[in-house]
Amino acid sequence: MFQSIRPAPAVAPEELSALLGRVEDSLQALSAAAHARDPDQVALHAQEVHRALAPVVDAFGAAARQGRLPAALRQRLVRVGREVAGQRMAMATQQQALDRALALLMPHDANATANAAYRVF
């Protein structure tokens, strides 16, 4: 009737490293797509980063709770976290620039559109 709660099985450092490697590869591909200004590839690689992060969070959380997280992997995880935050910030900055450009092109006020048309002529 009662089930014992067992801790998650230990994850080998090699598996943790492989999981982080997938995130790092996805981040590099996302960065390349962003620099190429390819929105389809950005969306694709952003999804890949998201999918690659889920198992990393689970595995590293379990390893940390069990006290089995080597210092080198912890440092690598911190670096990857910074890269993810940097990519997020870069995407937000690009989105803000796009929003400002669109706001200039498409005024919200109908009178502003009419006034802008009269100024052109």
ABEGO torsion letter per residue (X at the ends): XBBBBBBBBBBBAAAAAAAAAAAAAAAAAAAAAAAAGBAAAAAAAAAAAAAAAAAAAAAAAAAAAAGABBAAAAAAAAAAAAAAAAAAAAAAAAAAAAAAAAAAABBABAAAAAAAAAAAX
